[in-house]
Amino acid sequence: MNPDRPELRISDAEREQALEALNVHMANGRLDIDEYGERSAQIVAAKTRGDLVPIFRDLPDPHPEVLVSKLPEPERTAPPAASRPRGLADRFVTSAVPIAAIVAVVLFFFVARGFWPVFLLPAVTIIVIRAIGKQGYR
């Protein structure tokens, strides 16, 4: 709760937001009626953003928007996923598609003599490998 530029003057709308936040704290039982009265009088008399800071310093969220820093929060990165050791099947799956592409080119030029459907071999290989992989997860 460190407002950007605490010396800036606040508007009536910002005072209203502060009063609404204070109402939430009163409704949740964090403030008694006397404390609520004192703090709401301080909000009404507040001239700058900095005047609102001590009113909400000991209270958790919600805080009025004027007190929330506009600085971007640092990006949070997800922890790395746990890696599992690669087995023989994983290595096969990883290398099957490039091998199928090479076989398709060899068949096209040397064996099939221009028979273009051999280029479907990599796609068929992908489909078969996915089907086998899905059966393994069941």
C-alpha positions as CSV (number, residue, x, y, z in Angstrom):
1,M,0.0,0.0,0.0
2,N,2.4,2.6,-1.3
3,P,0.6,5.2,-3.4
4,D,2.3,6.6,-6.5
5,R,3.0,10.3,-5.8
6,P,1.4,10.7,-2.3
7,E,1.5,14.5,-2.7
8,L,-1.3,14.4,-5.3
9,R,-4.7,15.8,-4.2
10,I,-7.6,13.4,-4.2
11,S,-11.1,13.8,-5.7
12,D,-14.5,13.4,-4.1
13,A,-14.9,10.1,-6.0
14,E,-11.6,8.8,-4.5
15,R,-12.8,9.8,-1.0
16,E,-16.0,7.8,-1.8
17,Q,-14.0,4.8,-2.7
18,A,-12.0,5.1,0.5
19,L,-15.3,5.3,2.5
20,E,-16.6,2.2,0.8
21,A,-13.5,0.3,1.6
22,L,-13.8,1.5,5.2
23,N,-17.4,0.3,5.2
24,V,-16.3,-3.2,4.2
25,H,-13.8,-3.3,7.1
26,M,-16.6,-2.1,9.5
27,A,-18.9,-4.8,8.2
28,N,-16.3,-7.5,8.7
29,G,-15.8,-6.5,12.3
30,R,-12.3,-5.0,12.0
31,L,-13.4,-1.6,13.3
32,D,-15.7,-0.7,16.1
33,I,-18.2,2.2,15.7
34,D,-15.9,4.8,17.3
35,E,-12.9,3.8,15.2
36,Y,-15.0,3.9,12.1
37,G,-16.3,7.4,13.0
38,E,-12.8,8.7,13.5
39,R,-11.4,7.2,10.3
40,S,-14.3,8.3,8.2
41,A,-13.9,11.8,9.4
42,Q,-10.2,11.6,8.5
43,I,-11.1,10.4,5.0
44,V,-13.6,13.3,4.5
45,A,-10.9,15.8,5.6
46,A,-8.1,14.1,3.5
47,K,-6.6,16.3,0.8
48,T,-3.8,14.1,-0.6
49,R,-3.2,10.4,-1.3
50,G,-0.7,10.4,1.5
51,D,-3.4,11.5,4.0
52,L,-5.2,8.2,3.3
53,V,-2.2,5.9,4.0
54,P,-2.3,6.0,7.8
55,I,-6.0,5.3,7.8
56,F,-5.6,2.0,6.0
57,R,-2.1,1.1,7.2
58,D,-3.3,-1.5,9.7
59,L,-6.1,-2.9,7.6
60,P,-5.9,-5.7,5.0
61,D,-7.4,-5.5,1.6
62,P,-9.7,-3.9,0.3
63,H,-7.9,-0.6,0.0
64,P,-9.2,2.3,-2.2
65,E,-7.8,2.3,-5.7
66,V,-5.9,5.5,-5.0
67,L,-3.7,3.7,-2.6
68,V,-2.9,0.8,-4.8
69,S,0.4,1.3,-6.6
70,K,0.0,1.5,-10.4
71,L,3.4,0.0,-10.9
72,P,3.2,-3.3,-12.8
73,E,3.7,-6.4,-10.7
74,P,6.7,-8.6,-11.6
75,E,5.8,-11.5,-13.8
76,R,5.5,-14.7,-12.0
77,T,6.9,-17.7,-13.7
78,A,5.5,-21.2,-13.2
79,P,7.8,-23.6,-11.5
80,P,9.4,-26.0,-14.0
81,A,7.4,-29.2,-14.5
82,A,8.9,-32.3,-13.0
83,S,10.7,-34.1,-15.8
84,R,10.6,-37.9,-16.0
85,P,13.4,-40.0,-17.4
86,R,13.0,-40.7,-21.1
87,G,12.5,-44.3,-21.8
88,L,13.0,-46.2,-25.1
89,A,9.4,-45.6,-26.1
90,D,9.8,-41.8,-25.7
91,R,13.0,-41.9,-27.8
92,F,11.2,-43.9,-30.5
93,V,8.3,-41.5,-30.7
94,T,10.6,-38.5,-30.9
95,S,12.6,-39.9,-33.8
96,A,9.8,-41.7,-35.7
97,V,8.4,-38.7,-37.6
98,P,11.7,-37.5,-39.0
99,I,12.6,-41.1,-39.9
100,A,9.3,-41.5,-41.7
101,A,9.9,-38.3,-43.7
102,I,13.3,-39.5,-44.8
103,V,11.8,-42.9,-45.8
104,A,9.1,-41.1,-47.7
105,V,11.6,-39.1,-49.8
106,V,13.7,-42.3,-50.5
107,L,10.7,-44.2,-51.5
108,F,9.5,-41.4,-53.7
109,F,12.7,-41.0,-55.7
110,F,14.2,-44.5,-55.8
111,V,11.4,-47.2,-55.3
112,A,8.0,-45.7,-56.2
113,R,9.3,-43.6,-59.1
114,G,7.1,-40.5,-58.5
115,F,4.3,-42.2,-56.6
116,W,3.2,-39.1,-54.5
117,P,1.1,-40.9,-51.8
118,V,4.3,-42.0,-50.1
119,F,4.5,-38.4,-48.7
120,L,1.5,-39.3,-46.6
121,L,3.8,-41.7,-44.6
122,P,4.8,-39.0,-42.0
123,A,1.2,-38.0,-41.4
124,V,0.2,-41.7,-41.0
125,T,3.1,-42.1,-38.6
126,I,1.9,-39.2,-36.5
127,I,-1.6,-40.6,-36.4
128,V,-0.5,-44.1,-35.4
129,I,1.9,-42.8,-32.7
130,R,-0.9,-40.6,-31.2
131,A,-3.3,-43.6,-31.2
132,I,-0.7,-45.8,-29.5
133,G,0.0,-43.0,-27.0
134,K,-3.7,-42.6,-26.1
135,Q,-4.1,-46.3,-25.5
136,G,-1.2,-46.2,-23.1
137,Y,-2.9,-43.5,-21.0
138,R,-6.1,-45.4,-20.5
